[in-house]
């Protein structure tokens, strides 16, 4: 690959890195909000939206990191494209990642969230059809309206976010040493 092509990739990497930093910031805000909610029998509609937002932001952040940033870095390293597991194992050996196993667990969680089925919300529709107002302030939903798997995944998503951020930080250091991104 030519030096000119490398510069195009470095510019792309910087854009992806900026996007990743913004995603990490909003993910951290969602984590704080969900930690404040805690675990309980019933959740309000707004609390359920916070859980949904958290899992969506986790998926988005992990996708930006693994599908954009890491792939672009791989191209800059002039490495052949191989299965994801091989990329993260080699990246760990190169000190680009703290833990290949951690990134694989993050990717597995991302896939698990993405493949969860939507809950049956017919009860909400029925409830709302009997009300004059469309406000959700007084609506309390039982656990049947949030898939049990998602409810159980929120603590693990919070834990895996710490690993995600640690791996992003190690990647940041790797990229800074090569002058491929500017300090942020």
C-alpha positions as CSV (number, residue, x, y, z in Angstrom):
1,X,0.0,0.0,0.0
2,X,1.3,3.5,-0.8
3,X,2.1,6.2,1.6
4,X,-0.8,8.2,0.1
5,X,-3.2,5.3,0.8
6,X,-1.9,5.1,4.3
7,X,-2.6,8.8,4.8
8,X,-6.2,8.3,3.6
9,X,-6.5,5.4,6.2
10,X,-5.0,7.6,9.0
11,X,-7.6,10.3,8.2
12,X,-10.4,7.7,8.2
13,X,-9.0,6.3,11.5
14,X,-9.1,9.8,13.1
15,X,-12.7,10.2,12.1
16,X,-13.6,6.8,13.4
17,X,-11.7,7.5,16.7
18,X,-13.6,10.8,17.2
19,X,-16.9,8.9,16.6
20,X,-15.8,6.2,19.1
21,X,-15.0,8.8,21.8
22,X,-18.4,10.4,21.4
23,X,-20.0,6.9,21.7
24,X,-18.0,6.1,24.8
25,X,-19.2,9.3,26.4
26,X,-22.8,8.6,25.9
27,X,-22.4,5.0,26.9
28,X,-20.9,6.1,30.2
29,X,-23.9,8.5,30.8
30,X,-26.3,5.6,30.2
31,X,-24.4,3.4,32.6
32,X,-24.7,6.0,35.4
33,X,-28.4,6.3,34.7
34,X,-29.0,2.5,34.8
35,X,-26.9,2.0,37.9
36,X,-29.1,4.5,39.6
37,X,-32.2,2.5,38.6
38,X,-30.9,-0.7,40.2
39,X,-32.7,-4.0,40.3
40,X,-36.3,-4.2,41.4
41,X,-39.6,-6.0,40.8
42,X,-41.2,-3.3,38.5
43,X,-39.8,-0.8,36.1
44,X,-41.4,2.4,34.8
45,X,-41.6,2.9,31.0
46,X,-38.7,5.5,31.3
47,X,-36.5,3.0,33.2
48,X,-37.1,0.4,30.5
49,X,-36.2,2.9,27.9
50,X,-33.0,3.5,29.8
51,X,-32.1,-0.2,29.7
52,X,-32.9,-0.3,26.0
53,X,-30.7,2.8,25.5
54,X,-27.8,1.3,27.4
55,X,-27.8,-2.0,25.4
56,X,-28.1,0.0,22.2
57,X,-25.2,2.3,23.1
58,X,-23.1,-0.7,24.2
59,X,-23.7,-2.4,20.8
60,X,-23.0,0.8,18.9
61,X,-19.7,1.5,20.8
62,X,-18.5,-2.0,20.5
63,X,-19.3,-2.0,16.8
64,X,-17.5,1.2,16.2
65,X,-14.4,-0.2,18.0
66,X,-14.3,-3.6,16.5
67,X,-15.8,-3.1,13.1
68,X,-14.4,0.4,12.3
69,X,-11.4,1.3,14.4
70,X,-9.8,-2.2,14.6
71,X,-10.4,-3.0,10.9
72,X,-8.9,0.3,9.8
73,X,-5.9,-0.2,12.1
74,X,-5.5,-3.7,10.6
75,X,-5.3,-2.2,7.2
76,X,-2.7,0.4,8.3
77,X,-0.7,-2.5,9.7
78,X,-0.8,-4.1,6.3
79,X,-2.0,-7.3,7.9
80,X,-4.1,-9.8,6.0
81,X,-7.8,-10.1,6.9
82,X,-8.4,-13.2,8.9
83,X,-11.2,-14.3,11.2
84,X,-12.0,-11.8,14.1
85,X,-10.7,-14.2,16.8
86,X,-7.3,-14.2,15.0
87,X,-7.3,-10.5,14.7
88,X,-7.9,-9.9,18.4
89,X,-5.4,-12.6,19.5
90,X,-2.7,-10.9,17.4
91,X,-3.8,-7.4,18.5
92,X,-3.3,-8.5,22.1
93,X,0.2,-9.8,21.4
94,X,1.0,-6.5,19.8
95,X,-0.3,-4.7,22.9
96,X,-3.1,-3.0,20.9
97,X,-5.6,-4.7,23.2
98,X,-5.5,-5.6,26.9
99,X,-7.4,-8.8,26.5
100,X,-8.4,-10.7,23.4
101,X,-10.8,-12.8,25.5
102,X,-12.4,-9.7,26.9
103,X,-13.0,-8.3,23.4
104,X,-14.4,-11.6,22.3
105,X,-16.8,-11.6,25.4
106,X,-17.8,-8.0,24.4
107,X,-18.5,-9.2,20.8
108,X,-20.5,-12.2,22.1
109,X,-22.6,-9.9,24.4
110,X,-23.2,-7.5,21.4
111,X,-24.4,-10.5,19.4
112,X,-26.6,-11.7,22.3
113,X,-28.3,-8.3,22.7
114,X,-28.8,-8.0,18.9
115,X,-30.5,-11.3,18.7
116,X,-32.9,-10.9,21.7
117,X,-36.5,-11.0,20.6
118,X,-38.8,-8.0,21.3
119,X,-41.1,-8.4,24.3
120,X,-44.8,-8.6,23.9
121,X,-46.0,-5.1,24.4
122,X,-49.7,-5.8,23.8
123,X,-50.4,-5.0,27.5
124,X,-49.1,-1.5,27.1
125,X,-51.2,-0.9,24.0
126,X,-54.3,-2.2,25.9
127,X,-53.5,0.0,28.9
128,X,-52.9,3.1,26.7
129,X,-56.2,2.6,24.8
130,X,-58.1,2.9,28.0
131,X,-56.5,6.2,29.0
132,X,-57.4,9.7,27.8
133,X,-53.8,10.9,28.2
134,X,-50.8,9.5,26.5
135,X,-48.5,10.3,29.4
136,X,-46.4,7.4,30.7
137,X,-45.6,9.0,34.0
138,X,-47.8,6.7,36.1
139,X,-47.4,3.5,34.0
140,X,-45.5,0.8,35.9
141,X,-44.5,-2.2,33.9
142,X,-43.9,-5.6,35.3
143,X,-41.0,-7.7,34.3
144,X,-43.1,-9.4,31.6
145,X,-42.6,-6.4,29.4
146,X,-38.9,-6.5,29.4
147,X,-37.3,-9.8,28.1
148,X,-35.9,-11.6,31.0
149,X,-32.6,-12.0,29.2
150,X,-32.2,-8.3,28.7
151,X,-33.1,-7.6,32.4
152,X,-30.4,-10.2,33.3
153,X,-27.9,-8.8,30.8
154,X,-27.8,-5.2,32.1
155,X,-25.4,-5.9,35.0
156,X,-23.1,-7.8,32.6
157,X,-23.3,-5.0,30.0
158,X,-22.2,-2.6,32.8
159,X,-19.3,-4.9,33.7
160,X,-18.2,-5.5,30.1
161,X,-18.3,-1.8,29.4
162,X,-15.4,-1.4,31.8
163,X,-13.5,-4.0,29.8
164,X,-14.4,-2.3,26.6
165,X,-13.1,1.0,27.8
166,X,-9.9,-0.6,29.0
167,X,-9.3,-2.1,25.6
168,X,-10.1,1.1,23.9
169,X,-7.6,2.9,26.1
170,X,-4.9,0.3,25.2
171,X,-5.7,0.8,21.6
172,X,-5.5,4.6,22.0
173,X,-2.0,4.2,23.4
174,X,-1.0,2.0,20.5
175,X,-2.3,4.5,18.0
176,X,-0.7,7.5,19.7
177,X,2.7,5.7,19.7
178,X,2.3,5.5,15.9
179,X,1.0,9.0,15.5
180,X,-2.1,7.7,13.8
181,X,-4.5,9.7,16.0
182,X,-4.1,13.0,17.8
183,X,-4.4,13.2,21.6
184,X,-8.0,13.5,22.8
